[in-house]
Amino acid sequence: MESTPPQNRNGRQALDAPVLLEESFDARLGSRERLRFARQVLLCLLLLVVAVFAGYAAMPDNPAMAAIFEVVKIGALPLATLVITFYFPNKAR
């Protein structure tokens, strides 16, 4: 005799989310996918930095733009370095 799956209040089949995620989620990246993803992240960072620098050049007296410029100036380089070192670890020991 076959057991029926549990039903929710609407009469639909209840799903066990943790089991579904374990069965369908495989987050292994090859070197090519890792390179493509790192390139996309760094490109987005570059576009953000260029847009903020251009906005600050156009409106240097705007205090909000000056604050955003300082945050990007201080945070963009360490963030880019973090992305590069995470996706391309040093394997030489």
Order of alpha helices (4+ residues) and beta strands (2+ residues): alpha-alpha-alpha
